[in-house]
Amino acid sequence: MAVNDSTHQETIFSLSAKYPNFAELSNALYERELQVLANSTISDPSLLKRKLKGLSHHIRNATMHLLNGKAPISVDVHNGSWQSKQSSKCPLSSQTPDRTLTWYSQTARLGDVVPIFVESLGVTHIELDCIDIMQSDRLHLNKFGWFSKSGEYFDIVPKQAKYLLLKPTKNIIVAACAGHCWNVRGKGIPRALSLRELLLSTEVDWKIFK
């Protein structure tokens, strides 16, 4: 056990030397994820144990990618989040079913990180998911499920909610990464991304928007 602890400490020290904000960002992510687990409804002790066991690995990966990424937005190391100026309205003006269909038919690939427009109880935001199945006329996302390639949602939508698959654009992806939200009055308070979504944000290929 002492050897493992020593190795773990050396890893932390070496990463902190390479990434000056490593410790601060890691602590912010740990605090948030432990709070999420504390407030969760997980009743299976073995499932909770597995989540806790994998936490350090996922947080280390998220921290390194956030600090070493090429994203055109900044990282808030105090809160463990992306930070970007928010538009007054959700940036959907360039989105049309035809453009979405063209992109998902010609450009999208298995494993791509893609944006989902989410509206629930009058609050809207854009969430990140990834493609895990592709068929000729539809695709399946890891979290949300089945969509047509023009953006229509095929599964049952929760009451007073709306899901729409979007064509990835720089403005759309930046808004998703930064957790921007909107309501009937305009800008809302940015939401904190889940650790899963934060990891997805580090896999975005920003070069396609140039």
C-alpha positions as a printed NumPy array, in Angstrom:
array([[  0.   ,   0.   ,   0.   ],
       [  2.838,   2.39 ,   0.855],
       [  4.395,   1.814,  -2.583],
       [  1.098,   2.551,  -4.323],
       [  0.602,   5.729,  -2.291],
       [  4.141,   6.855,  -3.133],
       [  3.621,   6.185,  -6.835],
       [  0.319,   8.043,  -6.737],
       [  1.975,  11.016,  -5.04 ],
       [  4.785,  11.061,  -7.601],
       [  2.2  ,  11.071, -10.367],
       [  0.385,  14.017,  -8.818],
       [  3.648,  15.923,  -8.307],
       [  4.826,  15.302, -11.881],
       [  1.466,  16.336, -13.322],
       [  1.383,  19.451, -11.138],
       [  4.834,  20.4  , -12.429],
       [  3.71 ,  19.93 , -16.032],
       [  0.332,  21.639, -15.532],
       [  0.587,  24.488, -12.957],
       [ -3.191,  24.521, -12.341],
       [ -3.53 ,  20.734, -12.142],
       [ -4.133,  20.507,  -8.373],
       [ -6.64 ,  23.361,  -8.248],
       [ -8.67 ,  22.104, -11.205],
       [ -8.611,  18.515,  -9.908],
       [ -9.882,  19.636,  -6.509],
       [-12.725,  21.582,  -8.119],
       [-13.793,  18.537, -10.129],
       [-13.49 ,  16.204,  -7.124],
       [-15.648,  18.459,  -4.953],
       [-18.347,  18.672,  -7.598],
       [-18.419,  14.96 ,  -8.426],
       [-18.462,  13.888,  -4.779],
       [-21.403,  16.228,  -4.233],
       [-23.171,  14.69 ,  -7.239],
       [-22.64 ,  11.182,  -5.855],
       [-23.743,  12.26 ,  -2.376],
       [-27.011,  13.601,  -3.808],
       [-27.582,  10.683,  -6.191],
       [-30.257,   8.021,  -5.789],
       [-27.824,   5.121,  -6.236],
       [-28.955,   2.339,  -3.903],
       [-26.581,  -0.392,  -5.084],
       [-23.411,  -0.272,  -2.922],
       [-21.362,  -2.117,  -5.57 ],
       [-22.331,   0.43 ,  -8.248],
       [-21.411,   3.314,  -5.969],
       [-18.1  ,   1.611,  -5.173],
       [-17.303,   1.238,  -8.897],
       [-18.073,   4.903,  -9.537],
       [-15.851,   6.007,  -6.67 ],
       [-13.077,   3.656,  -7.78 ],
       [-13.022,   5.121, -11.285],
       [-13.34 ,   8.733, -10.177],
       [ -9.627,   9.518,  -9.85 ],
       [ -8.875,   8.132, -13.324],
       [-11.648,  10.116, -15.017],
       [-10.836,  13.33 , -13.161],
       [ -7.125,  13.009, -13.968],
       [ -7.969,  12.564, -17.654],
       [-10.434,  15.451, -17.663],
       [ -7.965,  17.75 , -15.913],
       [ -5.079,  16.968, -18.271],
       [ -7.213,  17.388, -21.382],
       [ -8.781,  20.621, -20.142],
       [ -5.375,  22.138, -19.4  ],
       [ -3.673,  20.76 , -22.497],
       [ -6.486,  21.187, -25.015],
       [ -6.66 ,  23.326, -28.14 ],
       [-10.172,  24.632, -27.55 ],
       [-10.838,  28.291, -28.456],
       [-12.372,  28.893, -25.021],
       [-10.813,  29.341, -21.602],
       [-10.875,  27.053, -18.572],
       [-12.078,  28.253, -15.173],
       [ -9.798,  26.249, -12.878],
       [-11.647,  27.421,  -9.755],
       [-14.989,  25.95 , -10.871],
       [-13.798,  23.16 , -13.147],
       [-15.576,  24.447, -16.238],
       [-15.211,  26.035, -19.648],
       [-15.865,  29.757, -19.793],
       [-17.073,  31.83 , -22.742],
       [-19.19 ,  34.915, -23.378],
       [-22.854,  33.971, -23.649],
       [-25.109,  35.137, -26.474],
       [-28.448,  36.747, -25.613],
       [-30.343,  33.902, -27.318],
       [-29.68 ,  30.248, -28.019],
       [-27.63 ,  30.252, -31.282],
       [-30.027,  28.282, -33.482],
       [-30.473,  30.755, -36.354],
       [-28.274,  28.774, -38.76 ],
       [-29.93 ,  25.445, -37.973],
       [-32.313,  23.885, -40.53 ],
       [-33.411,  20.255, -41.064],
       [-31.792,  20.234, -44.52 ],
       [-28.409,  21.431, -43.232],
       [-28.557,  18.94 , -40.373],
       [-29.429,  16.104, -42.783],
       [-26.57 ,  17.012, -45.119],
       [-24.001,  17.125, -42.31 ],
       [-25.035,  13.826, -40.697],
       [-25.274,  12.1  , -44.086],
       [-21.943,  13.312, -45.474],
       [-19.65 ,  14.344, -42.605],
       [-20.619,  12.608, -39.351],
       [-18.627,   9.576, -38.208],
       [-19.081,   6.937, -35.525],
       [-17.835,   8.283, -32.19 ],
       [-18.282,  11.951, -33.109],
       [-19.239,  14.347, -30.302],
       [-22.472,  16.076, -31.34 ],
       [-24.826,  18.721, -29.874],
       [-28.412,  18.239, -28.713],
       [-30.845,  21.105, -28.177],
       [-32.71 ,  20.454, -24.92 ],
       [-35.789,  22.36 , -23.796],
       [-37.449,  21.542, -20.47 ],
       [-39.979,  23.591, -18.521],
       [-39.124,  26.768, -20.421],
       [-35.349,  26.475, -19.971],
       [-33.116,  25.615, -22.933],
       [-29.515,  24.509, -23.272],
       [-27.281,  22.542, -25.635],
       [-25.883,  19.238, -24.418],
       [-23.069,  17.076, -25.748],
       [-23.49 ,  13.407, -26.643],
       [-21.702,  10.986, -28.966],
       [-22.717,   8.755, -31.875],
       [-22.52 ,   5.026, -31.126],
       [-24.66 ,   3.591, -33.979],
       [-25.087,   4.887, -37.533],
       [-27.684,   3.644, -40.029],
       [-28.69 ,   4.899, -43.467],
       [-31.507,   7.138, -42.248],
       [-30.922,   7.481, -38.508],
       [-28.316,   7.419, -35.768],
       [-28.165,   6.486, -32.106],
       [-26.548,   8.605, -29.41 ],
       [-25.025,   7.117, -26.278],
       [-27.309,   8.992, -23.863],
       [-30.284,  10.373, -25.766],
       [-31.061,   7.493, -28.13 ],
       [-32.379,   7.552, -31.702],
       [-32.615,  10.586, -33.992],
       [-33.267,  11.02 , -37.688],
       [-30.355,  12.53 , -39.596],
       [-32.43 ,  15.691, -40.029],
       [-32.576,  16.074, -36.235],
       [-35.945,  14.609, -35.226],
       [-36.051,  12.634, -31.972],
       [-37.49 ,   9.101, -32.291],
       [-37.823,   8.027, -28.665],
       [-40.379,   9.118, -26.066],
       [-39.726,  12.673, -24.898],
       [-40.368,  13.503, -21.226],
       [-43.415,  15.686, -20.6  ],
       [-42.872,  19.401, -21.334],
       [-39.527,  18.67 , -22.985],
       [-38.055,  18.809, -26.487],
       [-34.911,  17.233, -27.947],
       [-33.397,  18.15 , -31.31 ],
       [-30.171,  16.914, -32.891],
       [-28.17 ,  19.9  , -34.168],
       [-25.528,  20.351, -36.833],
       [-22.246,  21.1  , -35.02 ],
       [-21.04 ,  24.68 , -35.474],
       [-18.459,  26.604, -33.475],
       [-21.079,  28.767, -31.708],
       [-23.216,  25.745, -30.875],
       [-20.34 ,  23.689, -29.458],
       [-18.921,  26.62 , -27.462],
       [-22.356,  27.187, -25.892],
       [-22.6  ,  23.49 , -25.014],
       [-19.104,  23.339, -23.496],
       [-19.694,  26.465, -21.408],
       [-23.065,  25.206, -20.136],
       [-24.995,  28.22 , -21.417],
       [-28.72 ,  28.254, -20.626],
       [-31.62 ,  30.471, -21.668],
       [-35.155,  31.123, -20.445],
       [-38.059,  33.37 , -21.486],
       [-36.211,  36.39 , -20.076],
       [-32.963,  35.71 , -21.926],
       [-29.702,  34.423, -20.453],
       [-29.903,  31.942, -17.592],
       [-27.299,  30.799, -15.084],
       [-24.81 ,  28.438, -16.796],
       [-25.19 ,  24.802, -15.798],
       [-22.326,  22.634, -14.582],
       [-21.445,  19.895, -17.053],
       [-21.415,  16.326, -15.781],
       [-18.013,  14.642, -15.691],
       [-19.084,  12.502, -18.661],
       [-20.029,  15.57 , -20.681],
       [-16.86 ,  17.386, -19.632],
       [-14.804,  14.461, -20.932],
       [-16.77 ,  14.555, -24.195],
       [-16.006,  18.262, -24.517],
       [-12.284,  17.465, -24.536],
       [-12.806,  15.191, -27.564],
       [-14.333,  17.875, -29.801],
       [-12.434,  18.285, -33.069],
       [-12.273,  22.081, -33.262],
       [-10.423,  21.963, -36.587],
       [-13.642,  21.197, -38.471],
       [-14.937,  24.683, -37.648],
       [-12.044,  26.551, -39.296]])
